């Protein structure tokens, strides 16, 4: 788990639409990541997992923003 | 009255005055399971022969003057994520997971020391992740209050077994709400202890930083007695959850975390009314109620999700490579989504969890003896809302306390139509006793406990 999170271009919470280029890119990035780790699955399973991965990437970004804000306030060294 | 409907305290009194035997009680429980579980699917294995032998041994112990406490002779079931010697641990999955367990999990060993009678293993969402699933070897568990509605999970079997009158108490696990949300949907009591209070050895891990073992029971008192048996007497503390039961709550300070859930668009107005009514009832019982601010909930949820998914993938990655196709669709999707997370994300999430714990300890829990807030934000959804292909978001306020580690008690209070509604009390670390004291007082004052139980004979 050494790669940076998948970058997102849609706003958090925005639904992924069929044919959405960003969703397709997200799915492709997920498939590359899965292949590197030796995981395979049918396209519909991996597409759904890619949506979950995108939500988790948002969650991780929320944590980074929180820590950055704490650091800016001087709450952490 | 059928002895299966008596509380643990009631059967305990009868065991000790000789008017009931553990054997008769276990036979009644087994009859109930035979009559009802065909429609509910709470059990994945029932060990009738073993239970009868253990019940006979419990009766013999009483006759010999051996008394191991409240659970002696009481039938109990454990979620099928917990090892029981001689039984397989299937984790709700078709993924190969070895043969029968060679040893009991630490909690099962403690239940045996307490004289409890092991009746069987109870259903779980696959690997305690997500559900309901329709592509595993196990049928989805149905809510005893309405067979067309889900139980919630992941401790679907324990909640349904208790709600269905098949057991008075059961052992479950909670990583993000898996004790509390099915308790809420099924109208039973769920007690998530303080993280680290109960040993997890022999319990299949989902996320070791968040996993806890605790009871789902028919009443607060029974949950407290069960937790005390799980805690045992060890370096982690002495049994105390039941120590304050029956004491008045006059003067206790309870923070009402109302703003934490009322504006959630997924919230059902009936849930808000029910939690408001619980706050009012607590005030009538003499507690001092005051609204309180809480840590940011989306931040709590993000923190819990990152920890859970990062650690769950670590636990499952090797098996996903070998047996990916044997995982149910929803579990595979949930686990694989964690591929996006890095070790740095997990480290950061643990730092944020520590900050959230401090915020709760130094803020609301420094001012109040306990907190009241919502549990699930709706009654149990119908099966028709789930297609088995994609996870469905069901709003609740549970994972924050896996993140911070504080104990939390889910208890029912009202109904919307046929379906139960309830809320959640949250306590200071290692203070399950105050939670149970408040919950017990609230339970006695609520109409829920006296309400008719599910009409299962007609349903079956």
Interface residues (C-beta under 8 A of the other chain):
Chain A: X1 X2 X3 X4 X5 X6 X30 X33 X34 X37 X38 X39 X40 X41 X44 X45 X46 X48 X49 X50 X51 X52 X53 X54 X55 X56 X57 X58 X59 X60 X62 X63 X64 X66 X67 X70 X75
Chain B: X298 X299 X301 X302 X303 X305 X306 X309 X310 X317 X320 X321 X324 X325 X329 X332 X333 X334 X336 X337 X338 X339 X340 X341 X342 X343 X345 X348 X349 X351 X352 X355 X389 X390 X391
